Amino acid sequence: MSETHRGLIAIYLTVLLLATNGLFAKGLPLGSIDITVVRGVIAAITIALFAPFLKLRLAGLQRRDFVTLIGLGLLLSVHWASFFEAMRVSSIAVGMTMLYTYPVFTVFFEAATERKRIELPDLFLAGLMMVGVFIISSPGQDDSGLLLGIGWGLFSAITFALRNVLQRKLCRHIQPVAAVGCQSLAGSLLLLPFLNVSALQQDMSTMMYLLLLGVVFTAVPHSLLATALKHLSAKTVSFIGCLQPILGALIALVVLRETPGLNVIIGGSIIVSVAMLETMKSVLRHRKLAQGRA
């Protein structure tokens, strides 16, 4: 199996797992920062426990590598907190769709950090994706929290895009899963002063949900995401990740019995098309490179 195909499998599994985050944002009786700190610590502990089996190592890293991981951890935690806040103050649909404007920011961040020209097809796909996410989120929303939800969602998108691009550029030599573990722990510790003490005094049911969120829906998908970023460009990962609002809507239909409206169907079709086009572009690019080396 080629590195490109490994990356594609990793990002599709990531999207599937992360699509459930809205259920935790609405269901857990905790603030966004509290959830972020607890899930980050649980995710870091989970990765540390599996480190011997995954042969994870931090030996040989320099001081600047740890500074980089701390900075990326802060970006990751801010992304988590603002994403959950967007869903809490508005709706799951608004939070998820505003987050998935991040491919637009990714195209520009990646072009700036790698000194690449922005290609016209990427601008076209980014614009098409924006049409899809706004079609999904605009009609039928409660105006009371809509602006706040859009603001937090866009802020989450910017921090997520910047973290992904920097992760790919600065952490290529670091094992992806080890990098995620360090970032989760560092980000949680940096937000620790803002933690509400009552967050640690929850009933067993809430703690089990937090454990599930930290292990299955944080440690696993973000480790897979780091793996995907090692094998695929950040913009490819970004565009394919736009499937998450669609999966989120399907999960809400099954779990919460929320029937998607016509806007979700139309916008979702556009987003799925963008993800499929970007996937095909990635595979074709790999084949051309393989043929060139032959």
Buried (B, 14 or more C-beta within 10 A) or exposed (E): EEEBEBBBBBBBBBBBBBBBBBBBBBEBEBBBBBBBBBBBBBBBBBBBEBBEEEEBEBEEBEEEBEEBBBBBBBBBBBBBBBBBBBBBBBBBBBBBBBBBBBBBBBBBBBBEBEEEEBEEEBEEBBEBBBBBBBBBBBEEBEEEBBEBBBBBBBBBBBBBBBBBBBBBBBBEEBBBBBBBBBBBBBBBBBBEEEBEEEBEEBEEEBBEBBBBBBBEBBBBBBBBBBBBBBBBBBBBBBBBBBBBBBBBBBBBEEEEEBEBBEBBEEBBEBBBBBBEBBBEBBBEBBEEEEEEEE
